[in-house]
Amino acid sequence: MPVTAIWTRQDGIVMPESCLAPEAGASFEVAGCHMTLGRNSEALALLACRLAG
């Protein structure tokens, strides 16, 4: 199963070290905080790109 980890250093809830996916090219850092990732334009564009394949 493909993995995509979208994470932020400013999260404040999840430690960045735990968000690193072991697969190369599967971890993506964006700016923002935990509570706004669902409306973060950078994260949403990345997700759309990954889903498009």
PDB file with SEQRES, HELIX, SHEET and CRYST1 records, atoms N, CA, C and O in Angstrom:
SEQRES   1 A   53  MET PRO VAL THR ALA ILE TRP THR ARG GLN ASP GLY ILE          
SEQRES   2 A   53  VAL MET PRO GLU SER CYS LEU ALA PRO GLU ALA GLY ALA          
SEQRES   3 A   53  SER PHE GLU VAL ALA GLY CYS HIS MET THR LEU GLY ARG          
SEQRES   4 A   53  ASN SER GLU ALA LEU ALA LEU LEU ALA CYS ARG LEU ALA          
SEQRES   5 A   53  GLY                                                          
HELIX    1 AA1 PRO A   16  CYS A   19  5                                   4    
HELIX    2 AA2 HIS A   34  ARG A   39  5                                   6    
HELIX    3 AA3 SER A   41  ALA A   52  1                                  12    
SHEET    1 AA1 2 ALA A   5  TRP A   7  0                                        
SHEET    2 AA1 2 SER A  27  GLU A  29  1                                        
CRYST1    1.000    1.000    1.000  90.00  90.00  90.00 P 1           1          
ATOM      1  N   MET A   1       0.841  -1.166   0.000  1.00  0.00           N  
ATOM      2  CA  MET A   1       0.000   0.000   0.000  1.00  0.00           C  
ATOM      3  C   MET A   1       0.890   1.234   0.000  1.00  0.00           C  
ATOM      4  O   MET A   1       1.734   1.368   0.886  1.00  0.00           O  
ATOM      5  N   PRO A   2       0.733   2.146  -0.966  1.00  0.00           N  
ATOM      6  CA  PRO A   2       1.529   3.373  -0.985  1.00  0.00           C  
ATOM      7  C   PRO A   2       1.258   4.241   0.246  1.00  0.00           C  
ATOM      8  O   PRO A   2       0.145   4.270   0.770  1.00  0.00           O  
ATOM      9  N   VAL A   3       2.287   4.939   0.688  1.00  0.00           N  
ATOM     10  CA  VAL A   3       2.192   5.791   1.871  1.00  0.00           C  
ATOM     11  C   VAL A   3       2.563   7.221   1.486  1.00  0.00           C  
ATOM     12  O   VAL A   3       3.519   7.441   0.743  1.00  0.00           O  
ATOM     13  N   THR A   4       1.810   8.185   1.991  1.00  0.00           N  
ATOM     14  CA  THR A   4       2.164   9.597   1.866  1.00  0.00           C  
ATOM     15  C   THR A   4       2.052  10.212   3.249  1.00  0.00           C  
ATOM     16  O   THR A   4       0.979  10.203   3.853  1.00  0.00           O  
ATOM     17  N   ALA A   5       3.159  10.748   3.752  1.00  0.00           N  
ATOM     18  CA  ALA A   5       3.164  11.410   5.049  1.00  0.00           C  
ATOM     19  C   ALA A   5       3.317  12.909   4.820  1.00  0.00           C  
ATOM     20  O   ALA A   5       4.357  13.364   4.343  1.00  0.00           O  
ATOM     21  N   ILE A   6       2.286  13.674   5.157  1.00  0.00           N  
ATOM     22  CA  ILE A   6       2.331  15.127   5.067  1.00  0.00           C  
ATOM     23  C   ILE A   6       2.449  15.633   6.497  1.00  0.00           C  
ATOM     24  O   ILE A   6       1.592  15.351   7.335  1.00  0.00           O  
ATOM     25  N   TRP A   7       3.507  16.377   6.772  1.00  0.00           N  
ATOM     26  CA  TRP A   7       3.766  16.781   8.146  1.00  0.00           C  
ATOM     27  C   TRP A   7       4.288  18.206   8.206  1.00  0.00           C  
ATOM     28  O   TRP A   7       4.660  18.786   7.186  1.00  0.00           O  
ATOM     29  N   THR A   8       4.312  18.761   9.405  1.00  0.00           N  
ATOM     30  CA  THR A   8       4.787  20.115   9.629  1.00  0.00           C  
ATOM     31  C   THR A   8       5.582  20.193  10.922  1.00  0.00           C  
ATOM     32  O   THR A   8       5.226  19.555  11.913  1.00  0.00           O  
ATOM     33  N   ARG A   9       6.639  20.961  10.917  1.00  0.00           N  
ATOM     34  CA  ARG A   9       7.451  21.141  12.128  1.00  0.00           C  
ATOM     35  C   ARG A   9       6.692  21.919  13.190  1.00  0.00           C  
ATOM     36  O   ARG A   9       6.978  21.775  14.379  1.00  0.00           O  
ATOM     37  N   GLN A  10       5.735  22.737  12.787  1.00  0.00           N  
ATOM     38  CA  GLN A  10       4.965  23.554  13.715  1.00  0.00           C  
ATOM     39  C   GLN A  10       3.738  22.823  14.247  1.00  0.00           C  
ATOM     40  O   GLN A  10       2.878  23.450  14.867  1.00  0.00           O  
ATOM     41  N   ASP A  11       3.635  21.531  14.024  1.00  0.00           N  
ATOM     42  CA  ASP A  11       2.456  20.746  14.378  1.00  0.00           C  
ATOM     43  C   ASP A  11       1.985  20.999  15.805  1.00  0.00           C  
ATOM     44  O   ASP A  11       0.826  21.350  16.023  1.00  0.00           O  
ATOM     45  N   GLY A  12       2.871  20.825  16.769  1.00  0.00           N  
ATOM     46  CA  GLY A  12       2.516  21.045  18.161  1.00  0.00           C  
ATOM     47  C   GLY A  12       1.824  19.857  18.816  1.00  0.00           C  
ATOM     48  O   GLY A  12       1.604  19.873  20.027  1.00  0.00           O  
ATOM     49  N   ILE A  13       1.480  18.839  18.056  1.00  0.00           N  
ATOM     50  CA  ILE A  13       0.815  17.653  18.614  1.00  0.00           C  
ATOM     51  C   ILE A  13       1.636  16.395  18.317  1.00  0.00           C  
ATOM     52  O   ILE A  13       1.880  15.587  19.213  1.00  0.00           O  
ATOM     53  N   VAL A  14       2.057  16.231  17.069  1.00  0.00           N  
ATOM     54  CA  VAL A  14       2.807  15.050  16.651  1.00  0.00           C  
ATOM     55  C   VAL A  14       4.271  15.452  16.437  1.00  0.00           C  
ATOM     56  O   VAL A  14       4.553  16.450  15.774  1.00  0.00           O  
ATOM     57  N   MET A  15       5.190  14.678  16.996  1.00  0.00           N  
ATOM     58  CA  MET A  15       6.609  14.957  16.821  1.00  0.00           C  
ATOM     59  C   MET A  15       7.010  14.729  15.358  1.00  0.00           C  
ATOM     60  O   MET A  15       6.669  13.692  14.788  1.00  0.00           O  
ATOM     61  N   PRO A  16       7.726  15.676  14.742  1.00  0.00           N  
ATOM     62  CA  PRO A  16       8.118  15.536  13.337  1.00  0.00           C  
ATOM     63  C   PRO A  16       8.858  14.228  13.042  1.00  0.00           C  
ATOM     64  O   PRO A  16       8.687  13.650  11.969  1.00  0.00           O  
ATOM     65  N   GLU A  17       9.670  13.764  13.981  1.00  0.00           N  
ATOM     66  CA  GLU A  17      10.441  12.535  13.762  1.00  0.00           C  
ATOM     67  C   GLU A  17       9.534  11.325  13.528  1.00  0.00           C  
ATOM     68  O   GLU A  17       9.938  10.378  12.853  1.00  0.00           O  
ATOM     69  N   SER A  18       8.338  11.342  14.065  1.00  0.00           N  
ATOM     70  CA  SER A  18       7.436  10.196  13.894  1.00  0.00           C  
ATOM     71  C   SER A  18       6.662  10.256  12.583  1.00  0.00           C  
ATOM     72  O   SER A  18       5.906   9.335  12.270  1.00  0.00           O  
ATOM     73  N   CYS A  19       6.838  11.317  11.819  1.00  0.00           N  
ATOM     74  CA  CYS A  19       6.090  11.489  10.570  1.00  0.00           C  
ATOM     75  C   CYS A  19       6.902  11.111   9.342  1.00  0.00           C  
ATOM     76  O   CYS A  19       6.395  11.188   8.223  1.00  0.00           O  
ATOM     77  N   LEU A  20       8.131  10.710   9.527  1.00  0.00           N  
ATOM     78  CA  LEU A  20       8.969  10.380   8.392  1.00  0.00           C  
ATOM     79  C   LEU A  20       8.656   8.973   7.892  1.00  0.00           C  
ATOM     80  O   LEU A  20       8.838   7.993   8.614  1.00  0.00           O  
ATOM     81  N   ALA A  21       8.187   8.883   6.656  1.00  0.00           N  
ATOM     82  CA  ALA A  21       7.860   7.589   6.060  1.00  0.00           C  
ATOM     83  C   ALA A  21       9.154   6.897   5.643  1.00  0.00           C  
ATOM     84  O   ALA A  21      10.077   7.556   5.164  1.00  0.00           O  
ATOM     85  N   PRO A  22       9.234   5.592   5.814  1.00  0.00           N  
ATOM     86  CA  PRO A  22      10.461   4.876   5.448  1.00  0.00           C  
ATOM     87  C   PRO A  22      10.696   4.827   3.940  1.00  0.00           C  
ATOM     88  O   PRO A  22      11.837   4.672   3.506  1.00  0.00           O  
ATOM     89  N   GLU A  23       9.650   4.955   3.139  1.00  0.00           N  
ATOM     90  CA  GLU A  23       9.793   4.910   1.680  1.00  0.00           C  
ATOM     91  C   GLU A  23      10.349   6.236   1.169  1.00  0.00           C  
ATOM     92  O   GLU A  23       9.923   7.303   1.610  1.00  0.00           O  
ATOM     93  N   ALA A  24      11.291   6.168   0.250  1.00  0.00           N  
ATOM     94  CA  ALA A  24      11.843   7.388  -0.339  1.00  0.00           C  
ATOM     95  C   ALA A  24      10.752   8.119  -1.111  1.00  0.00           C  
ATOM     96  O   ALA A  24       9.982   7.496  -1.842  1.00  0.00           O  
ATOM     97  N   GLY A  25      10.686   9.419  -0.952  1.00  0.00           N  
ATOM     98  CA  GLY A  25       9.706  10.221  -1.675  1.00  0.00           C  
ATOM     99  C   GLY A  25       8.296  10.146  -1.135  1.00  0.00           C  
ATOM    100  O   GLY A  25       7.350  10.513  -1.832  1.00  0.00           O  
ATOM    101  N   ALA A  26       8.130   9.673   0.105  1.00  0.00           N  
ATOM    102  CA  ALA A  26       6.790   9.528   0.659  1.00  0.00           C  
ATOM    103  C   ALA A  26       6.499  10.510   1.788  1.00  0.00           C  
ATOM    104  O   ALA A  26       5.362  10.586   2.254  1.00  0.00           O  
ATOM    105  N   SER A  27       7.509  11.270   2.241  1.00  0.00           N  
ATOM    106  CA  SER A  27       7.331  12.238   3.326  1.00  0.00           C  
ATOM    107  C   SER A  27       7.434  13.650   2.765  1.00  0.00           C  
ATOM    108  O   SER A  27       8.378  13.972   2.043  1.00  0.00           O  
ATOM    109  N   PHE A  28       6.456  14.492   3.101  1.00  0.00           N  
ATOM    110  CA  PHE A  28       6.411  15.843   2.579  1.00  0.00           C  
ATOM    111  C   PHE A  28       6.134  16.823   3.708  1.00  0.00           C  
ATOM    112  O   PHE A  28       5.129  16.718   4.411  1.00  0.00           O  
ATOM    113  N   GLU A  29       7.045  17.777   3.869  1.00  0.00           N  
ATOM    114  CA  GLU A  29       6.868  18.793   4.899  1.00  0.00           C  
ATOM    115  C   GLU A  29       6.164  20.003   4.305  1.00  0.00           C  
ATOM    116  O   GLU A  29       6.534  20.473   3.229  1.00  0.00           O  
ATOM    117  N   VAL A  30       5.153  20.510   5.001  1.00  0.00           N  
ATOM    118  CA  VAL A  30       4.452  21.725   4.613  1.00  0.00           C  
ATOM    119  C   VAL A  30       4.483  22.689   5.798  1.00  0.00           C  
ATOM    120  O   VAL A  30       4.781  22.294   6.924  1.00  0.00           O  
ATOM    121  N   ALA A  31       4.174  23.946   5.533  1.00  0.00           N  
ATOM    122  CA  ALA A  31       4.097  24.937   6.600  1.00  0.00           C  
ATOM    123  C   ALA A  31       2.702  24.898   7.211  1.00  0.00           C  
ATOM    124  O   ALA A  31       1.734  24.593   6.515  1.00  0.00           O  
ATOM    125  N   GLY A  32       2.585  25.199   8.487  1.00  0.00           N  
ATOM    126  CA  GLY A  32       1.280  25.235   9.133  1.00  0.00           C  
ATOM    127  C   GLY A  32       1.274  24.478  10.437  1.00  0.00           C  
ATOM    128  O   GLY A  32       2.317  24.046  10.927  1.00  0.00           O  
ATOM    129  N   CYS A  33       0.089  24.320  10.995  1.00  0.00           N  
ATOM    130  CA  CYS A  33      -0.048  23.595  12.252  1.00  0.00           C  
ATOM    131  C   CYS A  33      -1.040  22.442  12.087  1.00  0.00           C  
ATOM    132  O   CYS A  33      -1.723  22.339  11.068  1.00  0.00           O  
ATOM    133  N   HIS A  34      -1.107  21.605  13.073  1.00  0.00           N  
ATOM    134  CA  HIS A  34      -1.918  20.389  13.041  1.00  0.00           C  
ATOM    135  C   HIS A  34      -3.390  20.660  12.711  1.00  0.00           C  
ATOM    136  O   HIS A  34      -3.985  19.989  11.868  1.00  0.00           O  
ATOM    137  N   MET A  35      -3.952  21.638  13.379  1.00  0.00           N  
ATOM    138  CA  MET A  35      -5.395  21.889  13.251  1.00  0.00           C  
ATOM    139  C   MET A  35      -5.792  22.489  11.910  1.00  0.00           C  
ATOM    140  O   MET A  35      -6.976  22.486  11.572  1.00  0.00           O  
ATOM    141  N   THR A  36      -4.838  23.006  11.133  1.00  0.00           N  
ATOM    142  CA  THR A  36      -5.186  23.625   9.851  1.00  0.00           C  
ATOM    143  C   THR A  36      -4.743  22.803   8.642  1.00  0.00           C  
ATOM    144  O   THR A  36      -4.908  23.255   7.509  1.00  0.00           O  
ATOM    145  N   LEU A  37      -4.192  21.623   8.848  1.00  0.00           N  
ATOM    146  CA  LEU A  37      -3.746  20.823   7.705  1.00  0.00           C  
ATOM    147  C   LEU A  37      -4.899  20.454   6.770  1.00  0.00           C  
ATOM    148  O   LEU A  37      -4.687  20.309   5.566  1.00  0.00           O  
ATOM    149  N   GLY A  38      -6.087  20.303   7.288  1.00  0.00           N  
ATOM    150  CA  GLY A  38      -7.239  19.952   6.460  1.00  0.00           C  
ATOM    151  C   GLY A  38      -7.665  21.047   5.506  1.00  0.00           C  
ATOM    152  O   GLY A  38      -8.428  20.789   4.576  1.00  0.00           O  
ATOM    153  N   ARG A  39      -7.188  22.264   5.716  1.00  0.00           N  
ATOM    154  CA  ARG A  39      -7.501  23.362   4.803  1.00  0.00           C  
ATOM    155  C   ARG A  39      -6.239  24.063   4.297  1.00  0.00           C  
ATOM    156  O   ARG A  39      -6.306  25.155   3.732  1.00  0.00           O  
ATOM    157  N   ASN A  40      -5.114  23.434   4.504  1.00  0.00           N  
ATOM    158  CA  ASN A  40      -3.825  23.955   4.059  1.00  0.00           C  
ATOM    159  C   ASN A  40      -3.711  23.744   2.545  1.00  0.00           C  
ATOM    160  O   ASN A  40      -3.714  22.607   2.074  1.00  0.00           O  
ATOM    161  N   SER A  41      -3.611  24.842   1.786  1.00  0.00           N  
ATOM    162  CA  SER A  41      -3.598  24.736   0.322  1.00  0.00           C  
ATOM    163  C   SER A  41      -2.404  23.931  -0.190  1.00  0.00           C  
ATOM    164  O   SER A  41      -2.529  23.200  -1.172  1.00  0.00           O  
ATOM    165  N   GLU A  42      -1.260  24.056   0.458  1.00  0.00           N  
ATOM    166  CA  GLU A  42      -0.079  23.296   0.054  1.00  0.00           C  
ATOM    167  C   GLU A  42      -0.295  21.794   0.280  1.00  0.00           C  
ATOM    168  O   GLU A  42       0.041  20.978  -0.578  1.00  0.00           O  
ATOM    169  N   ALA A  43      -0.848  21.442   1.425  1.00  0.00           N  
ATOM    170  CA  ALA A  43      -1.112  20.033   1.734  1.00  0.00           C  
ATOM    171  C   ALA A  43      -2.184  19.458   0.807  1.00  0.00           C  
ATOM    172  O   ALA A  43      -2.057  18.323   0.348  1.00  0.00           O  
ATOM    173  N   LEU A  44      -3.234  20.229   0.527  1.00  0.00           N  
ATOM    174  CA  LEU A  44      -4.307  19.750  -0.347  1.00  0.00           C  
ATOM    175  C   LEU A  44      -3.817  19.568  -1.783  1.00  0.00           C  
ATOM    176  O   LEU A  44      -4.199  18.603  -2.444  1.00  0.00           O  
ATOM    177  N   ALA A  45      -2.980  20.480  -2.274  1.00  0.00           N  
ATOM    178  CA  ALA A  45      -2.425  20.340  -3.629  1.00  0.00           C  
ATOM    179  C   ALA A  45      -1.533  19.114  -3.705  1.00  0.00           C  
ATOM    180  O   ALA A  45      -1.570  18.378  -4.691  1.00  0.00           O  
ATOM    181  N   LEU A  46      -0.739  18.890  -2.679  1.00  0.00           N  
ATOM    182  CA  LEU A  46       0.124  17.719  -2.631  1.00  0.00           C  
ATOM    183  C   LEU A  46      -0.687  16.436  -2.613  1.00  0.00           C  
ATOM    184  O   LEU A  46      -0.364  15.478  -3.316  1.00  0.00           O  
ATOM    185  N   LEU A  47      -1.730  16.418  -1.815  1.00  0.00           N  
ATOM    186  CA  LEU A  47      -2.605  15.249  -1.741  1.00  0.00           C  
ATOM    187  C   LEU A  47      -3.257  14.974  -3.091  1.00  0.00           C  
ATOM    188  O   LEU A  47      -3.307  13.826  -3.532  1.00  0.00           O  
ATOM    189  N   ALA A  48      -3.756  16.018  -3.751  1.00  0.00           N  
ATOM    190  CA  ALA A  48      -4.383  15.838  -5.070  1.00  0.00           C  
ATOM    191  C   ALA A  48      -3.387  15.284  -6.091  1.00  0.00           C  
ATOM    192  O   ALA A  48      -3.725  14.424  -6.904  1.00  0.00           O  
ATOM    193  N   CYS A  49      -2.178  15.783  -6.034  1.00  0.00           N  
ATOM    194  CA  CYS A  49      -1.126  15.308  -6.949  1.00  0.00           C  
ATOM    195  C   CYS A  49      -0.802  13.847  -6.680  1.00  0.00           C  
ATOM    196  O   CYS A  49      -0.670  13.061  -7.618  1.00  0.00           O  
ATOM    197  N   ARG A  50      -0.672  13.477  -5.425  1.00  0.00           N  
ATOM    198  CA  ARG A  50      -0.366  12.092  -5.071  1.00  0.00           C  
ATOM    199  C   ARG A  50      -1.503  11.143  -5.460  1.00  0.00           C  
ATOM    200  O   ARG A  50      -1.255  10.032  -5.928  1.00  0.00           O  
ATOM    201  N   LEU A  51      -2.749  11.583  -5.265  1.00  0.00           N  
ATOM    202  CA  LEU A  51      -3.884  10.738  -5.621  1.00  0.00           C  
ATOM    203  C   LEU A  51      -4.025  10.580  -7.130  1.00  0.00           C  
ATOM    204  O   LEU A  51      -4.490   9.545  -7.608  1.00  0.00           O  
ATOM    205  N   ALA A  52      -3.625  11.601  -7.878  1.00  0.00           N  
ATOM    206  CA  ALA A  52      -3.694  11.536  -9.339  1.00  0.00           C  
ATOM    207  C   ALA A  52      -2.666  10.555  -9.895  1.00  0.00           C  
ATOM    208  O   ALA A  52      -2.796  10.060 -11.015  1.00  0.00           O  
ATOM    209  N   GLY A  53      -1.660  10.292  -9.100  1.00  0.00           N  
ATOM    210  CA  GLY A  53      -0.716   9.254  -9.422  1.00  0.00           C  
ATOM    211  C   GLY A  53       0.429   9.586 -10.277  1.00  0.00           C  
ATOM    212  O   GLY A  53       1.253   8.720 -10.569  1.00  0.00           O  
TER     213      GLY A  53                                                      
END                                                                             
